[in-house]
Amino acid sequence: MMRPMKLAGSQLLFGGGCLAFLKDVGAKRAMIVTGGGSMKRCGILDQAADYLRESGAEVAFFEGVEPDPSFDTVMRGAREMERFNPDLIVALGGGSPMDAAKA
C-alpha cells in the first residue's frame, strides 16, 4: 500500500504502488535523481521514467549520486536542473539521492 509522508513541505511516497502515482502527477518536465545504479539494474528507473512519459512528461536523469553527496555533485546537479528546468524532481533510491535532489 502506498503511504505518503510530508517532509518540510515536500512529499515522500513509499510502499507498493508509489511509482504508479507518477502517472497522475501532471508534470511537464521531470528530472529523476538516482545513485550508483541499483535502481537502473532492478528496472525501477526505467519504470519511473515510463510512468512519467506516459503522463506526457519529458524526462531527464541525474545519475551517479554518491553516498553523502559532495558539494561538487550537488553543484553539478544544480547546473543540470538549471539547464533542464524541471517542474518535478523525483529522487529514487536512498537518502543520498534524496539529499542531492533537495539541495
Contacts in CASP RR format, 6 or more apart in sequence:
PFRMAT RR
TARGET T0000
AUTHOR 0000-0000-0000
METHOD contacts of the structure
MODEL  1
MMRPMKLAGSQLLFGGGCLAFLKDVGAKRAMIVTGGGSMKRCGILDQAAD
YLRESGAEVAFFEGVEPDPSFDTVMRGAREMERFNPDLIVALGGGSPMDA
AKA
1 15 0 8 1.000
1 16 0 8 1.000
1 17 0 8 1.000
2 13 0 8 1.000
2 14 0 8 1.000
2 15 0 8 1.000
2 16 0 8 1.000
2 17 0 8 1.000
2 18 0 8 1.000
2 21 0 8 1.000
3 13 0 8 1.000
3 14 0 8 1.000
3 15 0 8 1.000
4 11 0 8 1.000
4 12 0 8 1.000
4 13 0 8 1.000
5 11 0 8 1.000
5 12 0 8 1.000
5 13 0 8 1.000
5 14 0 8 1.000
6 12 0 8 1.000
10 102 0 8 1.000
12 98 0 8 1.000
13 21 0 8 1.000
19 44 0 8 1.000
19 47 0 8 1.000
19 48 0 8 1.000
19 51 0 8 1.000
20 51 0 8 1.000
22 30 0 8 1.000
22 48 0 8 1.000
22 51 0 8 1.000
22 52 0 8 1.000
22 55 0 8 1.000
22 90 0 8 1.000
23 51 0 8 1.000
23 52 0 8 1.000
23 54 0 8 1.000
23 55 0 8 1.000
24 55 0 8 1.000
25 52 0 8 1.000
25 55 0 8 1.000
25 57 0 8 1.000
25 88 0 8 1.000
26 55 0 8 1.000
26 56 0 8 1.000
26 57 0 8 1.000
26 88 0 8 1.000
27 52 0 8 1.000
27 55 0 8 1.000
27 57 0 8 1.000
27 86 0 8 1.000
27 87 0 8 1.000
27 88 0 8 1.000
28 56 0 8 1.000
28 57 0 8 1.000
28 58 0 8 1.000
28 87 0 8 1.000
29 57 0 8 1.000
29 58 0 8 1.000
29 60 0 8 1.000
29 84 0 8 1.000
29 85 0 8 1.000
29 86 0 8 1.000
29 87 0 8 1.000
29 88 0 8 1.000
30 52 0 8 1.000
30 57 0 8 1.000
30 58 0 8 1.000
30 59 0 8 1.000
30 60 0 8 1.000
30 86 0 8 1.000
30 87 0 8 1.000
30 88 0 8 1.000
30 89 0 8 1.000
30 90 0 8 1.000
31 59 0 8 1.000
31 60 0 8 1.000
31 61 0 8 1.000
31 62 0 8 1.000
31 80 0 8 1.000
31 81 0 8 1.000
31 84 0 8 1.000
31 86 0 8 1.000
31 88 0 8 1.000
31 89 0 8 1.000
31 90 0 8 1.000
32 45 0 8 1.000
32 48 0 8 1.000
32 49 0 8 1.000
32 52 0 8 1.000
32 59 0 8 1.000
32 60 0 8 1.000
32 61 0 8 1.000
32 62 0 8 1.000
32 90 0 8 1.000
32 91 0 8 1.000
32 92 0 8 1.000
33 61 0 8 1.000
33 62 0 8 1.000
33 63 0 8 1.000
33 65 0 8 1.000
33 77 0 8 1.000
33 89 0 8 1.000
33 90 0 8 1.000
33 91 0 8 1.000
33 92 0 8 1.000
33 97 0 8 1.000
33 100 0 8 1.000
33 101 0 8 1.000
34 40 0 8 1.000
34 45 0 8 1.000
34 61 0 8 1.000
34 62 0 8 1.000
34 63 0 8 1.000
34 64 0 8 1.000
34 65 0 8 1.000
34 91 0 8 1.000
34 92 0 8 1.000
34 93 0 8 1.000
34 97 0 8 1.000
35 63 0 8 1.000
35 64 0 8 1.000
35 65 0 8 1.000
35 66 0 8 1.000
35 92 0 8 1.000
35 93 0 8 1.000
35 94 0 8 1.000
35 96 0 8 1.000
35 97 0 8 1.000
36 63 0 8 1.000
36 64 0 8 1.000
36 65 0 8 1.000
36 66 0 8 1.000
37 45 0 8 1.000
37 63 0 8 1.000
37 64 0 8 1.000
38 93 0 8 1.000
39 45 0 8 1.000
39 92 0 8 1.000
39 93 0 8 1.000
40 46 0 8 1.000
40 63 0 8 1.000
44 92 0 8 1.000
45 61 0 8 1.000
45 92 0 8 1.000
48 90 0 8 1.000
48 92 0 8 1.000
49 59 0 8 1.000
49 61 0 8 1.000
52 59 0 8 1.000
52 88 0 8 1.000
52 90 0 8 1.000
53 59 0 8 1.000
57 88 0 8 1.000
60 80 0 8 1.000
60 84 0 8 1.000
60 86 0 8 1.000
62 76 0 8 1.000
62 77 0 8 1.000
62 80 0 8 1.000
62 81 0 8 1.000
62 100 0 8 1.000
64 73 0 8 1.000
65 73 0 8 1.000
65 96 0 8 1.000
65 97 0 8 1.000
65 100 0 8 1.000
66 73 0 8 1.000
66 96 0 8 1.000
67 96 0 8 1.000
68 96 0 8 1.000
68 99 0 8 1.000
69 96 0 8 1.000
69 99 0 8 1.000
69 100 0 8 1.000
69 103 0 8 1.000
73 100 0 8 1.000
74 100 0 8 1.000
74 103 0 8 1.000
77 100 0 8 1.000
78 103 0 8 1.000
81 89 0 8 1.000
89 101 0 8 1.000
90 101 0 8 1.000
91 97 0 8 1.000
91 98 0 8 1.000
91 100 0 8 1.000
91 101 0 8 1.000
91 102 0 8 1.000
END
